[in-house]
Amino acid sequence: MLNKQKNFNGKISSILGIVITTSLLSLPAIALNSDHRSKIFSHSPKLVATEATYYNPSVSSTYSFTISVPDNAGQPLKAVTITQKPNFEQINFTVNESRAFASNHFVDGERVALSSIGGQSQDGQVTIVFDEPIQPGNKVTLDLKAEENPQHGGIYLFGVEAFSEGMDSQGLYLGTARLHFDSSD
């Protein structure tokens, strides 16, 4: 009787070991087969330049953000979200006047069509979606029209996030753009 119980317990242990091992081995396969993998950048786009047309207080200005999509990015750039970091003043954008240009700036490149411009769903946040994604190996400059520069000067920071093509694309934080405005004092 004792041998039968040992034999039965041994079989149960073997079966549980196989089931648990099989379950654990299948977990990575589920993650690897996820279609999210095909929607991420293999090498990050880079925020390469930020500038404003005017740095004087309380004047209308255009803020330019230049992004380079490397040859080995693996995916094209579909959208960009720019978010002002908390500061003394909130900068408001005239989103319907936003533009994009191929290359380093509007002087150098041709205009890039935009399919949509997300209004300020959150204060100080603008999302720009390209009609045709920016292919790897290219640069794009986004021009956002500020209603006016801050009255109180200083350093203002903007988070820049890139999205690859795809419905479930997760944003990739490219870094913080920095603009230093003059003060009215």
PyRosetta script that sets phi, psi and omega in degrees:
from pyrosetta import init, pose_from_sequence

init()
pose = pose_from_sequence("MLNKQKNFNGKISSILGIVITTSLLSLPAIALNSDHRSKIFSHSPKLVATEATYYNPSVSSTYSFTISVPDNAGQPLKAVTITQKPNFEQINFTVNESRAFASNHFVDGERVALSSIGGQSQDGQVTIVFDEPIQPGNKVTLDLKAEENPQHGGIYLFGVEAFSEGMDSQGLYLGTARLHFDSSD")
pose.set_psi(1, -42.8)
pose.set_omega(1, 179.7)
pose.set_phi(2, -64.3)
pose.set_psi(2, -38.7)
pose.set_omega(2, 177.4)
pose.set_phi(3, -65.0)
pose.set_psi(3, -38.9)
pose.set_omega(3, 179.3)
pose.set_phi(4, -64.1)
pose.set_psi(4, -41.3)
pose.set_omega(4, -179.3)
pose.set_phi(5, -67.7)
pose.set_psi(5, -41.0)
pose.set_omega(5, 176.6)
pose.set_phi(6, -60.7)
pose.set_psi(6, -44.1)
pose.set_omega(6, 179.8)
pose.set_phi(7, -62.5)
pose.set_psi(7, -42.6)
pose.set_omega(7, 179.4)
pose.set_phi(8, -64.6)
pose.set_psi(8, -46.5)
pose.set_omega(8, 178.1)
pose.set_phi(9, -61.6)
pose.set_psi(9, -37.4)
pose.set_omega(9, 178.1)
pose.set_phi(10, -64.4)
pose.set_psi(10, -40.1)
pose.set_omega(10, 178.9)
pose.set_phi(11, -67.3)
pose.set_psi(11, -42.1)
pose.set_omega(11, 178.7)
pose.set_phi(12, -60.9)
pose.set_psi(12, -45.1)
pose.set_omega(12, 179.6)
pose.set_phi(13, -61.2)
pose.set_psi(13, -42.3)
pose.set_omega(13, 179.4)
pose.set_phi(14, -63.8)
pose.set_psi(14, -44.7)
pose.set_omega(14, -179.9)
pose.set_phi(15, -63.8)
pose.set_psi(15, -46.0)
pose.set_omega(15, 178.4)
pose.set_phi(16, -61.5)
pose.set_psi(16, -40.4)
pose.set_omega(16, 178.4)
pose.set_phi(17, -61.3)
pose.set_psi(17, -42.3)
pose.set_omega(17, 179.2)
pose.set_phi(18, -66.4)
pose.set_psi(18, -45.4)
pose.set_omega(18, -179.2)
pose.set_phi(19, -62.2)
pose.set_psi(19, -46.7)
pose.set_omega(19, -178.8)
pose.set_phi(20, -65.4)
pose.set_psi(20, -45.3)
pose.set_omega(20, 179.6)
pose.set_phi(21, -61.6)
pose.set_psi(21, -44.3)
pose.set_omega(21, 179.0)
pose.set_phi(22, -62.7)
pose.set_psi(22, -41.3)
pose.set_omega(22, 178.9)
pose.set_phi(23, -63.3)
pose.set_psi(23, -44.9)
pose.set_omega(23, -179.4)
pose.set_phi(24, -66.1)
pose.set_psi(24, -37.9)
pose.set_omega(24, 179.6)
pose.set_phi(25, -68.6)
pose.set_psi(25, -28.4)
pose.set_omega(25, -178.1)
pose.set_phi(26, -79.4)
pose.set_psi(26, -18.7)
pose.set_omega(26, -179.3)
pose.set_phi(27, -61.5)
pose.set_psi(27, -50.4)
pose.set_omega(27, 179.0)
pose.set_phi(28, -61.2)
pose.set_psi(28, -33.4)
pose.set_omega(28, 179.6)
pose.set_phi(29, -63.5)
pose.set_psi(29, -37.7)
pose.set_omega(29, 177.8)
pose.set_phi(30, -63.6)
pose.set_psi(30, -44.5)
pose.set_omega(30, -179.5)
pose.set_phi(31, -65.9)
pose.set_psi(31, -40.2)
pose.set_omega(31, -178.4)
pose.set_phi(32, -70.1)
pose.set_psi(32, -28.7)
pose.set_omega(32, 179.7)
pose.set_phi(33, -83.4)
pose.set_psi(33, -2.8)
pose.set_omega(33, 180.0)
pose.set_phi(34, -62.6)
pose.set_psi(34, 137.5)
pose.set_omega(34, -179.2)
pose.set_phi(35, -76.6)
pose.set_psi(35, -4.6)
pose.set_omega(35, 175.9)
pose.set_phi(36, -63.5)
pose.set_psi(36, -30.0)
pose.set_omega(36, -177.3)
pose.set_phi(37, -59.6)
pose.set_psi(37, -34.9)
pose.set_omega(37, -178.0)
pose.set_phi(38, -80.9)
pose.set_psi(38, -2.2)
pose.set_omega(38, -175.6)
pose.set_phi(39, -114.6)
pose.set_psi(39, 15.4)
pose.set_omega(39, 179.4)
pose.set_phi(40, -114.9)
pose.set_psi(40, 157.7)
pose.set_omega(40, 176.7)
pose.set_phi(41, -75.8)
pose.set_psi(41, 134.3)
pose.set_omega(41, 174.3)
pose.set_phi(42, -79.6)
pose.set_psi(42, -28.1)
pose.set_omega(42, 172.4)
pose.set_phi(43, -135.2)
pose.set_psi(43, 133.4)
pose.set_omega(43, -170.8)
pose.set_phi(44, -68.3)
pose.set_psi(44, 137.6)
pose.set_omega(44, 165.3)
pose.set_phi(45, -61.8)
pose.set_psi(45, 161.4)
pose.set_omega(45, -177.5)
pose.set_phi(46, -126.7)
pose.set_psi(46, 137.8)
pose.set_omega(46, 170.6)
pose.set_phi(47, -80.3)
pose.set_psi(47, 112.6)
pose.set_omega(47, -172.2)
pose.set_phi(48, -106.0)
pose.set_psi(48, -19.0)
pose.set_omega(48, 180.0)
pose.set_phi(49, -159.7)
pose.set_psi(49, 148.9)
pose.set_omega(49, 174.6)
pose.set_phi(50, -142.7)
pose.set_psi(50, 134.2)
pose.set_omega(50, 178.0)
pose.set_phi(51, -154.9)
pose.set_psi(51, 163.6)
pose.set_omega(51, 175.7)
pose.set_phi(52, -123.0)
pose.set_psi(52, 149.7)
pose.set_omega(52, 178.3)
pose.set_phi(53, -70.7)
pose.set_psi(53, -33.0)
pose.set_omega(53, 178.4)
pose.set_phi(54, -137.5)
pose.set_psi(54, 144.6)
pose.set_omega(54, 179.1)
pose.set_phi(55, -113.9)
pose.set_psi(55, 2.8)
pose.set_omega(55, 178.9)
pose.set_phi(56, -70.8)
pose.set_psi(56, 151.7)
pose.set_omega(56, 179.8)
pose.set_phi(57, -71.6)
pose.set_psi(57, 147.1)
pose.set_omega(57, 170.8)
pose.set_phi(58, 59.3)
pose.set_psi(58, 27.5)
pose.set_omega(58, 174.2)
pose.set_phi(59, -117.1)
pose.set_psi(59, 151.1)
pose.set_omega(59, 176.9)
pose.set_phi(60, -67.1)
pose.set_psi(60, 141.0)
pose.set_omega(60, -176.4)
pose.set_phi(61, -150.3)
pose.set_psi(61, 160.1)
pose.set_omega(61, 174.9)
pose.set_phi(62, -113.2)
pose.set_psi(62, 129.6)
pose.set_omega(62, 178.6)
pose.set_phi(63, -102.0)
pose.set_psi(63, 127.8)
pose.set_omega(63, -177.8)
pose.set_phi(64, -110.8)
pose.set_psi(64, 133.2)
pose.set_omega(64, 179.1)
pose.set_phi(65, -124.6)
pose.set_psi(65, 115.8)
pose.set_omega(65, -179.0)
pose.set_phi(66, -103.1)
pose.set_psi(66, 129.4)
pose.set_omega(66, -177.9)
pose.set_phi(67, -123.1)
pose.set_psi(67, 133.6)
pose.set_omega(67, 176.8)
pose.set_phi(68, -106.7)
pose.set_psi(68, 128.1)
pose.set_omega(68, 176.3)
pose.set_phi(69, -101.2)
pose.set_psi(69, 111.5)
pose.set_omega(69, -174.4)
pose.set_phi(70, -66.9)
pose.set_psi(70, 158.1)
pose.set_omega(70, 178.7)
pose.set_phi(71, -55.2)
pose.set_psi(71, -35.0)
pose.set_omega(71, -176.2)
pose.set_phi(72, -97.9)
pose.set_psi(72, 25.8)
pose.set_omega(72, -179.0)
pose.set_phi(73, -64.5)
pose.set_psi(73, -29.3)
pose.set_omega(73, 179.0)
pose.set_phi(74, 84.6)
pose.set_psi(74, -27.3)
pose.set_omega(74, 179.9)
pose.set_phi(75, -141.0)
pose.set_psi(75, 150.1)
pose.set_omega(75, 174.3)
pose.set_phi(76, -77.7)
pose.set_psi(76, 160.8)
pose.set_omega(76, 178.0)
pose.set_phi(77, -87.6)
pose.set_psi(77, 120.8)
pose.set_omega(77, -177.2)
pose.set_phi(78, -101.0)
pose.set_psi(78, -35.8)
pose.set_omega(78, -175.2)
pose.set_phi(79, -152.8)
pose.set_psi(79, 159.4)
pose.set_omega(79, 177.9)
pose.set_phi(80, -137.3)
pose.set_psi(80, 135.7)
pose.set_omega(80, 173.3)
pose.set_phi(81, -114.3)
pose.set_psi(81, 130.8)
pose.set_omega(81, 178.2)
pose.set_phi(82, -118.1)
pose.set_psi(82, 124.9)
pose.set_omega(82, -175.6)
pose.set_phi(83, -126.9)
pose.set_psi(83, 124.4)
pose.set_omega(83, 176.4)
pose.set_phi(84, -71.3)
pose.set_psi(84, 132.5)
pose.set_omega(84, 174.5)
pose.set_phi(85, -75.0)
pose.set_psi(85, 152.1)
pose.set_omega(85, -178.9)
pose.set_phi(86, -54.0)
pose.set_psi(86, 137.6)
pose.set_omega(86, -179.2)
pose.set_phi(87, -155.1)
pose.set_psi(87, -179.1)
pose.set_omega(87, -178.1)
pose.set_phi(88, -61.4)
pose.set_psi(88, -39.3)
pose.set_omega(88, 179.3)
pose.set_phi(89, -123.4)
pose.set_psi(89, 145.7)
pose.set_omega(89, 175.0)
pose.set_phi(90, -92.1)
pose.set_psi(90, 128.2)
pose.set_omega(90, 177.5)
pose.set_phi(91, -92.0)
pose.set_psi(91, 127.6)
pose.set_omega(91, 178.3)
pose.set_phi(92, -102.3)
pose.set_psi(92, 141.2)
pose.set_omega(92, -178.6)
pose.set_phi(93, -109.0)
pose.set_psi(93, 146.6)
pose.set_omega(93, 170.4)
pose.set_phi(94, -89.7)
pose.set_psi(94, 88.8)
pose.set_omega(94, -168.2)
pose.set_phi(95, -64.2)
pose.set_psi(95, -29.9)
pose.set_omega(95, -178.7)
pose.set_phi(96, -72.3)
pose.set_psi(96, -6.6)
pose.set_omega(96, 175.9)
pose.set_phi(97, -103.2)
pose.set_psi(97, 10.9)
pose.set_omega(97, 177.9)
pose.set_phi(98, -70.2)
pose.set_psi(98, 144.3)
pose.set_omega(98, -179.4)
pose.set_phi(99, -139.6)
pose.set_psi(99, 163.3)
pose.set_omega(99, 175.1)
pose.set_phi(100, -138.2)
pose.set_psi(100, 145.6)
pose.set_omega(100, -179.1)
pose.set_phi(101, -135.1)
pose.set_psi(101, 141.6)
pose.set_omega(101, 173.9)
pose.set_phi(102, -70.4)
pose.set_psi(102, 146.1)
pose.set_omega(102, 178.6)
pose.set_phi(103, 86.0)
pose.set_psi(103, -156.3)
pose.set_omega(103, -171.3)
pose.set_phi(104, -81.5)
pose.set_psi(104, -26.8)
pose.set_omega(104, -178.1)
pose.set_phi(105, -168.0)
pose.set_psi(105, 167.6)
pose.set_omega(105, -177.1)
pose.set_phi(106, -59.0)
pose.set_psi(106, -25.4)
pose.set_omega(106, 179.3)
pose.set_phi(107, -67.1)
pose.set_psi(107, -37.6)
pose.set_omega(107, -174.5)
pose.set_phi(108, -88.7)
pose.set_psi(108, -32.8)
pose.set_omega(108, -167.3)
pose.set_phi(109, -119.7)
pose.set_psi(109, 167.1)
pose.set_omega(109, 177.6)
pose.set_phi(110, -86.3)
pose.set_psi(110, 157.6)
pose.set_omega(110, -176.8)
pose.set_phi(111, -66.9)
pose.set_psi(111, 141.1)
pose.set_omega(111, 177.7)
pose.set_phi(112, -105.9)
pose.set_psi(112, 128.2)
pose.set_omega(112, -178.8)
pose.set_phi(113, -70.8)
pose.set_psi(113, 140.7)
pose.set_omega(113, 178.3)
pose.set_phi(114, -109.3)
pose.set_psi(114, 135.3)
pose.set_omega(114, 178.3)
pose.set_phi(115, -86.8)
pose.set_psi(115, -30.5)
pose.set_omega(115, 175.4)
pose.set_phi(116, -160.9)
pose.set_psi(116, 154.7)
pose.set_omega(116, 176.1)
pose.set_phi(117, -128.3)
pose.set_psi(117, 114.4)
pose.set_omega(117, -179.0)
pose.set_phi(118, -73.9)
pose.set_psi(118, 118.6)
pose.set_omega(118, 175.9)
pose.set_phi(119, -58.9)
pose.set_psi(119, 176.4)
pose.set_omega(119, -173.6)
pose.set_phi(120, -73.9)
pose.set_psi(120, 80.2)
pose.set_omega(120, 177.7)
pose.set_phi(121, -62.6)
pose.set_psi(121, -32.7)
pose.set_omega(121, 170.6)
pose.set_phi(122, -122.8)
pose.set_psi(122, 147.9)
pose.set_omega(122, 179.1)
pose.set_phi(123, -55.8)
pose.set_psi(123, 132.6)
pose.set_omega(123, 176.3)
pose.set_phi(124, 75.3)
pose.set_psi(124, 15.7)
pose.set_omega(124, -179.2)
pose.set_phi(125, -122.7)
pose.set_psi(125, 133.1)
pose.set_omega(125, 178.4)
pose.set_phi(126, -133.0)
pose.set_psi(126, 134.1)
pose.set_omega(126, 174.9)
pose.set_phi(127, -115.6)
pose.set_psi(127, 127.6)
pose.set_omega(127, 179.8)
pose.set_phi(128, -115.0)
pose.set_psi(128, 126.5)
pose.set_omega(128, 179.4)
pose.set_phi(129, -112.9)
pose.set_psi(129, 128.4)
pose.set_omega(129, -179.1)
pose.set_phi(130, -81.4)
pose.set_psi(130, 141.6)
pose.set_omega(130, 176.9)
pose.set_phi(131, -62.2)
pose.set_psi(131, -49.0)
pose.set_omega(131, 173.5)
pose.set_phi(132, -115.6)
pose.set_psi(132, 127.4)
pose.set_omega(132, -178.6)
pose.set_phi(133, -57.0)
pose.set_psi(133, 150.0)
pose.set_omega(133, 177.2)
pose.set_phi(134, -80.2)
pose.set_psi(134, 116.2)
pose.set_omega(134, -174.8)
pose.set_phi(135, -73.9)
pose.set_psi(135, 152.7)
pose.set_omega(135, 175.8)
pose.set_phi(136, -54.1)
pose.set_psi(136, 144.6)
pose.set_omega(136, -179.2)
pose.set_phi(137, 91.6)
pose.set_psi(137, 6.1)
pose.set_omega(137, -178.1)
pose.set_phi(138, -123.3)
pose.set_psi(138, 161.6)
pose.set_omega(138, 174.3)
pose.set_phi(139, -115.3)
pose.set_psi(139, 153.7)
pose.set_omega(139, 175.0)
pose.set_phi(140, -140.4)
pose.set_psi(140, 141.9)
pose.set_omega(140, 175.7)
pose.set_phi(141, -115.2)
pose.set_psi(141, 126.2)
pose.set_omega(141, 177.4)
pose.set_phi(142, -99.9)
pose.set_psi(142, 129.0)
pose.set_omega(142, 177.0)
pose.set_phi(143, -110.5)
pose.set_psi(143, 118.4)
pose.set_omega(143, 176.9)
pose.set_phi(144, -109.9)
pose.set_psi(144, 127.6)
pose.set_omega(144, -179.2)
pose.set_phi(145, -87.2)
pose.set_psi(145, 115.5)
pose.set_omega(145, 176.4)
pose.set_phi(146, -85.3)
pose.set_psi(146, 136.8)
pose.set_omega(146, 176.7)
pose.set_phi(147, -57.8)
pose.set_psi(147, -43.7)
pose.set_omega(147, 172.1)
pose.set_phi(148, -164.1)
pose.set_psi(148, 152.5)
pose.set_omega(148, 175.4)
pose.set_phi(149, -67.5)
pose.set_psi(149, 158.6)
pose.set_omega(149, 178.9)
pose.set_phi(150, -63.8)
pose.set_psi(150, 144.2)
pose.set_omega(150, 177.5)
pose.set_phi(151, -70.6)
pose.set_psi(151, -37.7)
pose.set_omega(151, 178.3)
pose.set_phi(152, -93.0)
pose.set_psi(152, 113.1)
pose.set_omega(152, -176.3)
pose.set_phi(153, -69.3)
pose.set_psi(153, -176.6)
pose.set_omega(153, -179.9)
pose.set_phi(154, 128.1)
pose.set_psi(154, -167.1)
pose.set_omega(154, -177.6)
pose.set_phi(155, -92.9)
pose.set_psi(155, 127.6)
pose.set_omega(155, 177.0)
pose.set_phi(156, -118.0)
pose.set_psi(156, 134.2)
pose.set_omega(156, -174.9)
pose.set_phi(157, -113.4)
pose.set_psi(157, 145.8)
pose.set_omega(157, -179.8)
pose.set_phi(158, -134.1)
pose.set_psi(158, 125.8)
pose.set_omega(158, 174.8)
pose.set_phi(159, -80.6)
pose.set_psi(159, 137.0)
pose.set_omega(159, -178.9)
pose.set_phi(160, -120.2)
pose.set_psi(160, 124.3)
pose.set_omega(160, -176.6)
pose.set_phi(161, -124.8)
pose.set_psi(161, 132.8)
pose.set_omega(161, -178.6)
pose.set_phi(162, -107.2)
pose.set_psi(162, 145.8)
pose.set_omega(162, 178.1)
pose.set_phi(163, -125.4)
pose.set_psi(163, 131.5)
pose.set_omega(163, 176.0)
pose.set_phi(164, -81.9)
pose.set_psi(164, 174.2)
pose.set_omega(164, -179.2)
pose.set_phi(165, -71.4)
pose.set_psi(165, 140.3)
pose.set_omega(165, 178.4)
pose.set_phi(166, 135.9)
pose.set_psi(166, 145.8)
pose.set_omega(166, -176.6)
pose.set_phi(167, -61.7)
pose.set_psi(167, -39.9)
pose.set_omega(167, -174.8)
pose.set_phi(168, -103.5)
pose.set_psi(168, 23.7)
pose.set_omega(168, -177.7)
pose.set_phi(169, -60.5)
pose.set_psi(169, 131.0)
pose.set_omega(169, 175.8)
pose.set_phi(170, -94.6)
pose.set_psi(170, 139.4)
pose.set_omega(170, -178.3)
pose.set_phi(171, -67.2)
pose.set_psi(171, 149.0)
pose.set_omega(171, 176.8)
pose.set_phi(172, -117.6)
pose.set_psi(172, 119.2)
pose.set_omega(172, -178.0)
pose.set_phi(173, -72.5)
pose.set_psi(173, 119.2)
pose.set_omega(173, -177.6)
pose.set_phi(174, -88.7)
pose.set_psi(174, -22.9)
pose.set_omega(174, -179.4)
pose.set_phi(175, 140.4)
pose.set_psi(175, -170.6)
pose.set_omega(175, -176.4)
pose.set_phi(176, -113.5)
pose.set_psi(176, 123.9)
pose.set_omega(176, 175.2)
pose.set_phi(177, -86.7)
pose.set_psi(177, 146.0)
pose.set_omega(177, -174.1)
pose.set_phi(178, -127.8)
pose.set_psi(178, 126.7)
pose.set_omega(178, 173.8)
pose.set_phi(179, -124.6)
pose.set_psi(179, 134.0)
pose.set_omega(179, -178.4)
pose.set_phi(180, -112.2)
pose.set_psi(180, 110.5)
pose.set_omega(180, -176.7)
pose.set_phi(181, -97.8)
pose.set_psi(181, 148.4)
pose.set_omega(181, 175.8)
pose.set_phi(182, -71.2)
pose.set_psi(182, 157.6)
pose.set_omega(182, 179.1)
pose.set_phi(183, -101.7)
pose.set_psi(183, 153.7)
pose.set_omega(183, 179.0)
pose.set_phi(184, -83.6)
pose.set_psi(184, -5.7)
pose.set_omega(184, -177.8)
pose.set_phi(185, -73.3)
pose.dump_pdb("model.pdb")
